[in-house]
Amino acid sequence: MNIHEYQAKTLLESYGVSTLPGKVAETPEEAAAVAKSIDSSKYVVKAQIHAGGRGKGGGVKLANSLAEVKQLAEDMLGMQLVTPQTGPDGKLVRSVLIVQAAEIQKEFYLAILLDRETSQLTLIGSEEGGMDIEEVAEKSPDKIIRTQIDPAFGLTDFQARDFAYKLITDPNYRQLIPDATELITCLYNAFIQYDCSLIEINPLAIVGEGDELEIVALDSKVNLDENSLWRHSDIAEMRDPHEEDPSELEASESGLSYIRLDGNIGCMVNGAGLAMATMDIIKQKGGEPANFLDVGGGASVEAVAHAFRLILADENVKAVLVNIFGGIMKCDTIATGIVEAAKQVELNVPLVVRLEGTNVELGKQIISESDLNLQLAEGLSEAAELAVNAVNIA
């Protein structure tokens, strides 16, 4: 689950991560009031959407007065903000974050994420922080530093201090290494406590002038493991349904794993591994999957029917491939769900079904005795070929 920057700011502040004063606003008047409460003559107005690159799209602006804060907020609120991560349609801005502006001396990149290759958390940093960090990683990988965190020991004091020394190499800022060490430790503690999958600070910045320097998180991105939300009711309440695909949100509320893709062959499968294999073989046969949908091992007839409706609600779907290996999820349950869904939703695209496993003969009988216009496949390869051919004919 993703959360907004202002929510991530609050979460990290509660763990001792230094940030600049600021609050969220949903109207121009609120924005002006927030700015007035901040002891500053300059402010930054930041559009709140679940996407990076907001500065490149005009979603981050500097204001030199309260009147300018109000005007910028008025301009941003209600706009469709297009960034490199939103796609051409952009995202609707419903709130803005007003923060104190600061004199930036140096920008860094800092993140903690799960490295799936090593099954360990990894600290990643660079002295080249800011909007172009992706370009830095691509063209100058030597400027990216990494530290693996052993799950048995967690982040040690030595690792945090060593990472801070590697991150801040400029002698003019060496006095901030203890503060950076503490910030890195706080970041790790927040990551563990809230079952995060990613915490990204970009930029982490040295701000101020002369002897009044401090290191603060100017922008933060936090992703959380949805499977842990039952432990964090306060975090679950931060979910913004406006920022999620309606179909994916509906599926989540029904206990289904659904992700919309760009293809035209809808997929309904039980088991994540089988779902990935199904998508792969569709690609291998020259087709494009329209979604990832795992109904799970214990789904009811109602859940299967709901899954079917979700697939058919996608206007890009030109054919549907159902691939079920009956184990806990029996083939007759899937077959009954398909028949029930077909009664409720107009089935106007070709349907290919491959059933195997527990109660497979009963499942095939249920489908054969229905009035559905479909093709039963004997194997996954044949099923993929039939689905791809059906799309090509259409």
C-alpha positions as a Markdown table, in Angstrom:
| # | Residue | x | y | z |
|---|---|---|---|---|
| 1 | Met | 0.0 | 0.0 | 0.0 |
| 2 | Asn | 1.2 | 3.5 | -0.9 |
| 3 | Ile | 0.6 | 6.6 | 1.2 |
| 4 | His | 0.9 | 10.3 | 0.5 |
| 5 | Glu | 4.0 | 12.3 | 1.2 |
| 6 | Tyr | 2.4 | 14.2 | 4.0 |
| 7 | Gln | 1.4 | 11.0 | 5.6 |
| 8 | Ala | 4.9 | 9.6 | 5.2 |
| 9 | Lys | 6.2 | 12.8 | 6.8 |
| 10 | Thr | 4.1 | 12.3 | 9.9 |
| 11 | Leu | 5.0 | 8.7 | 10.2 |
| 12 | Leu | 8.7 | 9.3 | 9.9 |
| 13 | Glu | 8.6 | 12.3 | 12.3 |
| 14 | Ser | 7.1 | 10.0 | 14.9 |
| 15 | Tyr | 10.3 | 8.0 | 14.7 |
| 16 | Gly | 12.7 | 11.0 | 15.1 |
| 17 | Val | 13.4 | 11.6 | 11.4 |
| 18 | Ser | 14.0 | 15.4 | 11.0 |
| 19 | Thr | 11.8 | 17.2 | 8.5 |
| 20 | Leu | 10.8 | 20.8 | 7.8 |
| 21 | Pro | 7.6 | 22.3 | 9.3 |
| 22 | Gly | 4.5 | 21.8 | 7.1 |
| 23 | Lys | 0.9 | 20.5 | 6.8 |
| 24 | Val | -1.5 | 19.4 | 4.2 |
| 25 | Ala | -4.3 | 21.5 | 2.8 |
| 26 | Glu | -7.3 | 20.7 | 0.6 |
| 27 | Thr | -8.4 | 24.3 | -0.3 |
| 28 | Pro | -6.5 | 27.5 | -1.2 |
| 29 | Glu | -7.7 | 29.1 | 2.0 |
| 30 | Glu | -6.4 | 26.2 | 4.1 |
| 31 | Ala | -3.1 | 26.4 | 2.3 |
| 32 | Ala | -2.7 | 30.1 | 3.1 |
| 33 | Ala | -3.6 | 29.4 | 6.8 |
| 34 | Val | -1.0 | 26.6 | 7.0 |
| 35 | Ala | 1.7 | 28.9 | 5.5 |
| 36 | Lys | 0.7 | 31.6 | 8.0 |
| 37 | Ser | 1.3 | 29.2 | 10.9 |
| 38 | Ile | 4.9 | 28.5 | 9.6 |
| 39 | Asp | 7.7 | 30.8 | 10.7 |
| 40 | Ser | 9.0 | 31.5 | 7.3 |
| 41 | Ser | 9.0 | 34.0 | 4.5 |
| 42 | Lys | 9.2 | 31.4 | 1.7 |
| 43 | Tyr | 7.2 | 28.2 | 1.2 |
| 44 | Val | 7.1 | 25.2 | -1.0 |
| 45 | Val | 3.7 | 24.0 | -2.4 |
| 46 | Lys | 3.7 | 20.3 | -3.3 |
| 47 | Ala | 0.9 | 18.4 | -5.0 |
| 48 | Gln | -0.1 | 15.2 | -3.2 |
| 49 | Ile | -0.5 | 12.2 | -5.6 |
| 50 | His | 0.9 | 8.7 | -5.6 |
| 51 | Ala | 3.6 | 9.3 | -8.2 |
| 52 | Gly | 7.2 | 10.6 | -8.4 |
| 53 | Gly | 8.6 | 13.3 | -10.6 |
| 54 | Arg | 6.0 | 15.9 | -9.5 |
| 55 | Gly | 8.6 | 18.7 | -9.8 |
| 56 | Lys | 9.0 | 17.8 | -13.5 |
| 57 | Gly | 5.3 | 18.0 | -14.0 |
| 58 | Gly | 4.8 | 21.4 | -12.3 |
| 59 | Gly | 3.6 | 19.8 | -9.0 |
| 60 | Val | 6.2 | 21.4 | -6.8 |
| 61 | Lys | 6.5 | 25.2 | -6.7 |
| 62 | Leu | 8.3 | 27.9 | -4.6 |
| 63 | Ala | 6.1 | 30.7 | -3.1 |
| 64 | Asn | 7.5 | 33.9 | -1.8 |
| 65 | Ser | 4.4 | 35.1 | 0.0 |
| 66 | Leu | 1.1 | 34.0 | 1.6 |
| 67 | Ala | -0.8 | 35.3 | -1.5 |
| 68 | Glu | 1.4 | 33.3 | -3.8 |
| 69 | Val | 0.9 | 30.2 | -1.6 |
| 70 | Lys | -2.9 | 30.6 | -2.0 |
| 71 | Gln | -2.6 | 31.2 | -5.8 |
| 72 | Leu | -0.3 | 28.2 | -6.4 |
| 73 | Ala | -2.6 | 26.0 | -4.3 |
| 74 | Glu | -5.6 | 27.2 | -6.3 |
| 75 | Asp | -3.7 | 26.3 | -9.5 |
| 76 | Met | -2.7 | 22.9 | -8.4 |
| 77 | Leu | -5.9 | 21.7 | -6.7 |
| 78 | Gly | -8.1 | 20.0 | -9.2 |
| 79 | Met | -5.5 | 19.8 | -11.9 |
| 80 | Gln | -4.6 | 16.6 | -13.7 |
| 81 | Leu | -0.9 | 16.4 | -12.9 |
| 82 | Val | 1.2 | 14.5 | -15.5 |
| 83 | Thr | 4.6 | 13.2 | -14.4 |
| 84 | Pro | 6.9 | 10.5 | -15.8 |
| 85 | Gln | 5.3 | 8.0 | -13.5 |
| 86 | Thr | 1.6 | 8.8 | -14.0 |
| 87 | Gly | 1.1 | 8.1 | -17.7 |
| 88 | Pro | -0.4 | 10.6 | -20.2 |
| 89 | Asp | -3.7 | 10.9 | -18.3 |
| 90 | Gly | -2.1 | 12.1 | -15.1 |
| 91 | Lys | -3.6 | 12.1 | -11.7 |
| 92 | Leu | -6.1 | 14.5 | -10.1 |
| 93 | Val | -4.6 | 16.6 | -7.3 |
| 94 | Arg | -6.9 | 16.7 | -4.3 |
| 95 | Ser | -4.6 | 18.1 | -1.7 |
| 96 | Val | -1.3 | 20.0 | -1.4 |
| 97 | Leu | 1.5 | 20.0 | 1.2 |
| 98 | Ile | 2.7 | 23.4 | 2.4 |
| 99 | Val | 6.2 | 23.3 | 3.9 |
| 100 | Gln | 8.8 | 25.8 | 5.0 |
| 101 | Ala | 11.4 | 26.6 | 2.3 |
| 102 | Ala | 15.0 | 26.2 | 3.2 |
| 103 | Glu | 18.4 | 27.1 | 1.9 |
| 104 | Ile | 19.7 | 23.7 | 0.5 |
| 105 | Gln | 23.4 | 23.2 | 0.6 |
| 106 | Lys | 23.6 | 19.6 | -0.5 |
| 107 | Glu | 21.2 | 16.9 | -1.7 |
| 108 | Phe | 21.5 | 13.1 | -1.1 |
| 109 | Tyr | 19.5 | 10.0 | -1.9 |
| 110 | Leu | 18.7 | 7.5 | 0.9 |
| 111 | Ala | 16.4 | 4.5 | 0.9 |
| 112 | Ile | 15.7 | 1.2 | 2.6 |
| 113 | Leu | 14.2 | -1.6 | 0.6 |
| 114 | Leu | 13.8 | -5.3 | 0.5 |
| 115 | Asp | 16.4 | -6.9 | -1.9 |
| 116 | Arg | 14.5 | -10.0 | -3.1 |
| 117 | Glu | 17.7 | -11.5 | -4.6 |
| 118 | Thr | 19.4 | -11.7 | -1.2 |
| 119 | Ser | 16.2 | -11.8 | 1.0 |
| 120 | Gln | 17.7 | -9.0 | 3.0 |
| 121 | Leu | 16.9 | -5.3 | 3.7 |
| 122 | Thr | 19.3 | -3.0 | 1.9 |
| 123 | Leu | 20.4 | 0.5 | 2.6 |
| 124 | Ile | 21.0 | 2.5 | -0.6 |
| 125 | Gly | 22.4 | 6.0 | -0.8 |
| 126 | Ser | 24.1 | 8.5 | -3.1 |
| 127 | Glu | 25.6 | 11.9 | -2.9 |
| 128 | Glu | 23.8 | 12.7 | -6.1 |
| 129 | Gly | 20.2 | 13.0 | -4.8 |
| 130 | Gly | 17.4 | 14.8 | -6.4 |
| 131 | Met | 15.0 | 14.5 | -9.4 |
| 132 | Asp | 17.6 | 12.8 | -11.7 |
| 133 | Ile | 18.6 | 9.9 | -9.3 |
| 134 | Glu | 17.4 | 7.4 | -11.9 |
| 135 | Glu | 19.8 | 8.8 | -14.5 |
| 136 | Val | 22.6 | 8.7 | -11.9 |
| 137 | Ala | 22.0 | 5.1 | -11.2 |
| 138 | Glu | 22.0 | 4.3 | -14.9 |
| 139 | Lys | 25.0 | 6.3 | -16.0 |
| 140 | Ser | 27.1 | 6.4 | -12.8 |
| 141 | Pro | 26.4 | 3.3 | -10.8 |
| 142 | Asp | 29.6 | 3.7 | -8.9 |
| 143 | Lys | 28.0 | 6.7 | -7.2 |
| 144 | Ile | 25.4 | 4.4 | -5.6 |
| 145 | Ile | 26.4 | 2.9 | -2.2 |
| 146 | Arg | 24.7 | -0.2 | -0.7 |
| 147 | Thr | 24.8 | -2.0 | 2.7 |
| 148 | Gln | 23.1 | -5.3 | 3.3 |
| 149 | Ile | 21.3 | -5.7 | 6.7 |
| 150 | Asp | 21.4 | -9.2 | 8.1 |
| 151 | Pro | 17.9 | -10.1 | 9.3 |
| 152 | Ala | 19.3 | -11.9 | 12.3 |
| 153 | Phe | 21.1 | -8.8 | 13.7 |
| 154 | Gly | 19.2 | -5.9 | 12.2 |
| 155 | Leu | 20.9 | -2.6 | 11.4 |
| 156 | Thr | 23.9 | -2.3 | 13.7 |
| 157 | Asp | 25.3 | 1.0 | 15.1 |
| 158 | Phe | 28.5 | 0.4 | 13.2 |
| 159 | Gln | 26.7 | -0.1 | 9.9 |
| 160 | Ala | 24.7 | 3.1 | 10.3 |
| 161 | Arg | 27.8 | 5.1 | 11.2 |
| 162 | Asp | 29.8 | 3.5 | 8.4 |
| 163 | Phe | 27.0 | 4.3 | 5.9 |
| 164 | Ala | 26.8 | 7.9 | 7.0 |
| 165 | Tyr | 30.6 | 8.3 | 6.5 |
| 166 | Lys | 30.3 | 6.9 | 3.0 |
| 167 | Leu | 27.3 | 9.1 | 2.2 |
| 168 | Ile | 28.8 | 12.4 | 3.5 |
| 169 | Thr | 32.3 | 12.7 | 2.1 |
| 170 | Asp | 32.5 | 16.5 | 1.8 |
| 171 | Pro | 34.8 | 17.7 | 4.7 |
| 172 | Asn | 32.6 | 20.8 | 5.0 |
| 173 | Tyr | 29.7 | 18.6 | 6.3 |
| 174 | Arg | 31.5 | 16.0 | 8.3 |
| 175 | Gln | 30.1 | 17.4 | 11.5 |
| 176 | Leu | 26.7 | 16.2 | 10.5 |
| 177 | Ile | 27.7 | 12.5 | 10.4 |
| 178 | Pro | 26.4 | 11.8 | 13.9 |
| 179 | Asp | 23.0 | 13.3 | 12.9 |
| 180 | Ala | 23.0 | 11.3 | 9.7 |
| 181 | Thr | 23.8 | 8.2 | 11.6 |
| 182 | Glu | 20.8 | 8.8 | 14.0 |
| 183 | Leu | 18.5 | 9.6 | 11.0 |
| 184 | Ile | 19.5 | 6.3 | 9.3 |
| 185 | Thr | 18.8 | 4.4 | 12.5 |
| 186 | Cys | 15.4 | 6.1 | 12.9 |
| 187 | Leu | 14.5 | 5.3 | 9.3 |
| 188 | Tyr | 15.3 | 1.6 | 9.9 |
| 189 | Asn | 13.3 | 1.5 | 13.1 |
| 190 | Ala | 10.2 | 2.9 | 11.3 |
| 191 | Phe | 10.7 | 0.4 | 8.4 |
| 192 | Ile | 10.6 | -2.5 | 10.8 |
| 193 | Gln | 7.9 | -1.3 | 13.0 |
| 194 | Tyr | 5.5 | -0.5 | 10.2 |
| 195 | Asp | 6.3 | -3.6 | 8.0 |
| 196 | Cys | 7.4 | -1.4 | 5.1 |
| 197 | Ser | 8.6 | -2.6 | 1.7 |
| 198 | Leu | 10.2 | 0.7 | 0.9 |
| 199 | Ile | 11.2 | 4.0 | 2.5 |
| 200 | Glu | 12.8 | 6.5 | 0.2 |
| 201 | Ile | 14.1 | 9.9 | 1.1 |
| 202 | Asn | 14.8 | 12.0 | -2.0 |
| 203 | Pro | 16.2 | 14.4 | -1.4 |
| 204 | Leu | 17.8 | 14.0 | 2.0 |
| 205 | Ala | 19.3 | 17.5 | 2.3 |
| 206 | Ile | 21.7 | 19.6 | 4.3 |
| 207 | Val | 19.9 | 22.9 | 4.9 |
| 208 | Gly | 20.7 | 26.1 | 6.6 |
| 209 | Glu | 23.7 | 28.5 | 6.6 |
| 210 | Gly | 27.0 | 28.9 | 8.4 |
| 211 | Asp | 27.0 | 27.0 | 11.7 |
| 212 | Glu | 23.2 | 26.4 | 11.6 |
| 213 | Leu | 23.3 | 23.4 | 9.4 |
| 214 | Glu | 21.0 | 20.3 | 9.8 |
| 215 | Ile | 20.2 | 17.2 | 7.8 |
| 216 | Val | 16.5 | 16.7 | 7.0 |
| 217 | Ala | 14.2 | 14.6 | 4.8 |
| 218 | Leu | 12.8 | 17.0 | 2.2 |
| 219 | Asp | 10.6 | 14.4 | 0.5 |
| 220 | Ser | 9.7 | 10.9 | 1.5 |
| 221 | Lys | 8.0 | 7.9 | -0.1 |
| 222 | Val | 6.7 | 5.0 | 2.0 |
| 223 | Asn | 5.3 | 1.7 | 0.7 |
| 224 | Leu | 3.8 | -0.8 | 3.2 |
| 225 | Asp | 3.2 | -4.5 | 3.0 |
| 226 | Glu | -0.6 | -4.9 | 2.6 |
| 227 | Asn | -0.5 | -8.3 | 4.2 |
| 228 | Ser | 0.5 | -6.6 | 7.5 |
| 229 | Leu | -2.2 | -4.0 | 7.7 |
| 230 | Trp | -4.2 | -6.1 | 10.2 |
| 231 | Arg | -1.4 | -5.1 | 12.6 |
| 232 | His | -1.6 | -1.4 | 11.8 |
| 233 | Ser | -5.1 | -0.1 | 11.8 |
| 234 | Asp | -3.8 | 3.5 | 12.0 |
| 235 | Ile | -1.8 | 2.9 | 8.8 |
| 236 | Ala | -4.7 | 1.2 | 7.0 |
| 237 | Glu | -6.8 | 4.3 | 7.6 |
| 238 | Met | -4.3 | 6.3 | 5.5 |
| 239 | Arg | -5.3 | 4.5 | 2.4 |
| 240 | Asp | -6.5 | 6.8 | -0.3 |
| 241 | Pro | -9.0 | 5.0 | -2.6 |
| 242 | His | -8.8 | 7.8 | -5.1 |
| 243 | Glu | -5.2 | 6.9 | -5.9 |
| 244 | Glu | -5.9 | 3.3 | -6.7 |
| 245 | Asp | -7.4 | 1.5 | -9.7 |
| 246 | Pro | -11.1 | 1.0 | -8.8 |
| 247 | Ser | -11.0 | -2.6 | -10.0 |
| 248 | Glu | -7.9 | -3.4 | -7.9 |
| 249 | Leu | -9.4 | -1.7 | -4.9 |
| 250 | Glu | -12.7 | -3.7 | -5.3 |
| 251 | Ala | -10.7 | -6.9 | -5.7 |
| 252 | Ser | -8.7 | -6.2 | -2.5 |
| 253 | Glu | -11.9 | -5.7 | -0.5 |
| 254 | Ser | -13.1 | -9.1 | -1.8 |
| 255 | Gly | -9.9 | -10.9 | -0.9 |
| 256 | Leu | -8.8 | -11.3 | -4.5 |
| 257 | Ser | -5.3 | -10.5 | -5.9 |
| 258 | Tyr | -5.9 | -8.4 | -9.0 |
| 259 | Ile | -3.6 | -6.2 | -11.0 |
| 260 | Arg | -4.7 | -4.6 | -14.3 |
| 261 | Leu | -2.3 | -4.8 | -17.2 |
| 262 | Asp | -2.3 | -3.4 | -20.8 |
| 263 | Gly | -3.2 | -6.6 | -22.7 |
| 264 | Asn | -6.5 | -8.0 | -24.0 |
| 265 | Ile | -6.6 | -11.6 | -22.7 |
| 266 | Gly | -8.2 | -11.7 | -19.3 |
| 267 | Cys | -6.8 | -14.3 | -16.9 |
| 268 | Met | -8.4 | -16.0 | -13.9 |
| 269 | Val | -6.1 | -18.5 | -12.1 |
| 270 | Asn | -5.8 | -20.0 | -8.7 |
| 271 | Gly | -2.3 | -19.5 | -7.2 |
| 272 | Ala | 0.2 | -16.8 | -7.9 |
| 273 | Gly | 2.8 | -19.1 | -9.4 |
| 274 | Leu | 0.3 | -20.6 | -11.8 |
| 275 | Ala | -1.0 | -17.1 | -12.6 |
| 276 | Met | 2.6 | -16.0 | -13.6 |
| 277 | Ala | 3.1 | -19.1 | -15.7 |
| 278 | Thr | -0.2 | -18.5 | -17.4 |
| 279 | Met | 0.8 | -14.9 | -18.3 |
| 280 | Asp | 4.1 | -16.1 | -19.5 |
| 281 | Ile | 2.7 | -18.7 | -21.9 |
| 282 | Ile | 0.2 | -16.2 | -23.2 |
| 283 | Lys | 3.1 | -13.9 | -24.1 |
| 284 | Gln | 5.0 | -16.9 | -25.5 |
| 285 | Lys | 2.1 | -17.7 | -27.9 |
| 286 | Gly | 2.0 | -14.1 | -29.1 |
| 287 | Gly | -0.7 | -12.6 | -26.9 |
| 288 | Glu | -0.8 | -10.0 | -24.1 |
| 289 | Pro | -2.4 | -10.7 | -20.7 |
| 290 | Ala | -4.9 | -8.0 | -19.6 |
| 291 | Asn | -4.5 | -8.7 | -15.9 |
| 292 | Phe | -3.0 | -10.8 | -13.1 |
| 293 | Leu | -5.9 | -12.3 | -11.0 |
| 294 | Asp | -5.4 | -15.0 | -8.4 |
| 295 | Val | -8.6 | -16.2 | -6.8 |
| 296 | Gly | -6.7 | -18.1 | -4.1 |
| 297 | Gly | -7.0 | -21.6 | -2.8 |
| 298 | Gly | -10.2 | -21.2 | -0.8 |
| 299 | Ala | -12.4 | -18.9 | -2.8 |
| 300 | Ser | -16.1 | -19.4 | -2.7 |
| 301 | Val | -18.5 | -19.5 | -5.7 |
| 302 | Glu | -19.4 | -15.9 | -5.0 |
| 303 | Ala | -15.7 | -14.9 | -5.1 |
| 304 | Val | -15.2 | -16.6 | -8.4 |
| 305 | Ala | -18.2 | -14.9 | -9.9 |
| 306 | His | -16.9 | -11.6 | -8.6 |
| 307 | Ala | -13.5 | -12.3 | -10.2 |
| 308 | Phe | -15.2 | -13.0 | -13.5 |
| 309 | Arg | -17.1 | -9.8 | -13.3 |
| 310 | Leu | -13.9 | -7.8 | -12.6 |
| 311 | Ile | -12.3 | -9.3 | -15.7 |
| 312 | Leu | -15.2 | -8.5 | -18.0 |
| 313 | Ala | -15.5 | -5.0 | -16.7 |
| 314 | Asp | -12.2 | -4.2 | -18.4 |
| 315 | Glu | -13.2 | -2.9 | -21.9 |
| 316 | Asn | -9.8 | -4.0 | -23.3 |
| 317 | Val | -10.5 | -7.7 | -22.7 |
| 318 | Lys | -11.2 | -9.5 | -26.0 |
| 319 | Ala | -11.0 | -13.0 | -24.6 |
| 320 | Val | -10.9 | -14.7 | -21.2 |
| 321 | Leu | -8.7 | -17.6 | -20.2 |
| 322 | Val | -9.6 | -19.5 | -17.0 |
| 323 | Asn | -6.7 | -21.8 | -15.8 |
| 324 | Ile | -7.5 | -23.8 | -12.7 |
| 325 | Phe | -5.5 | -26.6 | -11.0 |
| 326 | Gly | -7.9 | -28.0 | -8.5 |
| 327 | Gly | -6.4 | -28.6 | -5.1 |
| 328 | Ile | -8.0 | -26.8 | -2.2 |
| 329 | Met | -9.9 | -24.9 | -4.8 |
| 330 | Lys | -11.9 | -27.6 | -6.5 |
| 331 | Cys | -12.7 | -27.6 | -10.2 |
| 332 | Asp | -16.4 | -27.9 | -9.6 |
| 333 | Thr | -16.4 | -24.7 | -7.5 |
| 334 | Ile | -14.7 | -22.8 | -10.2 |
| 335 | Ala | -17.1 | -24.2 | -12.8 |
| 336 | Thr | -20.1 | -23.2 | -10.8 |
| 337 | Gly | -18.7 | -19.7 | -10.3 |
| 338 | Ile | -18.1 | -19.3 | -14.0 |
| 339 | Val | -21.7 | -20.3 | -14.8 |
| 340 | Glu | -23.1 | -18.0 | -12.0 |
| 341 | Ala | -21.1 | -15.1 | -13.3 |
| 342 | Ala | -22.2 | -15.7 | -16.9 |
| 343 | Lys | -25.8 | -15.4 | -15.7 |
| 344 | Gln | -25.1 | -12.0 | -14.1 |
| 345 | Val | -22.8 | -10.5 | -16.7 |
| 346 | Glu | -23.2 | -10.5 | -20.4 |
| 347 | Leu | -20.5 | -12.7 | -21.8 |
| 348 | Asn | -19.7 | -11.2 | -25.2 |
| 349 | Val | -16.1 | -12.3 | -25.6 |
| 350 | Pro | -14.6 | -15.8 | -26.3 |
| 351 | Leu | -14.0 | -17.9 | -23.2 |
| 352 | Val | -11.4 | -20.6 | -22.9 |
| 353 | Val | -11.3 | -22.9 | -19.8 |
| 354 | Arg | -8.6 | -25.3 | -18.7 |
| 355 | Leu | -9.4 | -27.4 | -15.6 |
| 356 | Glu | -7.2 | -30.0 | -14.0 |
| 357 | Gly | -7.1 | -31.6 | -10.6 |
| 358 | Thr | -9.6 | -32.2 | -7.8 |
| 359 | Asn | -13.2 | -32.9 | -9.2 |
| 360 | Val | -12.1 | -32.0 | -12.7 |
| 361 | Glu | -14.6 | -34.3 | -14.4 |
| 362 | Leu | -17.4 | -32.8 | -12.3 |
| 363 | Gly | -16.2 | -29.3 | -13.2 |
| 364 | Lys | -16.2 | -30.2 | -16.9 |
| 365 | Gln | -19.7 | -31.7 | -16.6 |
| 366 | Ile | -21.1 | -28.5 | -15.0 |
| 367 | Ile | -19.6 | -26.4 | -17.8 |
| 368 | Ser | -20.7 | -28.8 | -20.6 |
| 369 | Glu | -24.3 | -28.8 | -19.3 |
| 370 | Ser | -24.5 | -25.0 | -19.2 |
| 371 | Asp | -25.4 | -22.9 | -22.1 |
| 372 | Leu | -22.1 | -21.1 | -22.1 |
| 373 | Asn | -20.3 | -20.6 | -25.4 |
| 374 | Leu | -16.8 | -21.6 | -24.5 |
| 375 | Gln | -13.9 | -23.9 | -25.4 |
| 376 | Leu | -12.5 | -26.5 | -23.0 |
| 377 | Ala | -8.7 | -27.0 | -23.4 |
| 378 | Glu | -6.8 | -30.1 | -22.3 |
| 379 | Gly | -3.6 | -28.4 | -21.4 |
| 380 | Leu | -2.2 | -24.9 | -20.6 |
| 381 | Ser | -0.4 | -24.7 | -24.0 |
| 382 | Glu | -3.6 | -25.5 | -25.9 |
| 383 | Ala | -5.6 | -23.0 | -23.7 |
| 384 | Ala | -3.2 | -20.2 | -24.4 |
| 385 | Glu | -3.2 | -20.9 | -28.2 |
| 386 | Leu | -7.0 | -20.9 | -28.2 |
| 387 | Ala | -7.2 | -17.6 | -26.3 |
| 388 | Val | -4.6 | -15.9 | -28.6 |
| 389 | Asn | -6.4 | -17.2 | -31.7 |
| 390 | Ala | -9.7 | -16.0 | -30.4 |
| 391 | Val | -8.4 | -12.5 | -30.0 |
| 392 | Asn | -6.7 | -12.5 | -33.4 |
| 393 | Ile | -9.9 | -13.6 | -35.1 |
| 394 | Ala | -11.9 | -11.0 | -33.3 |
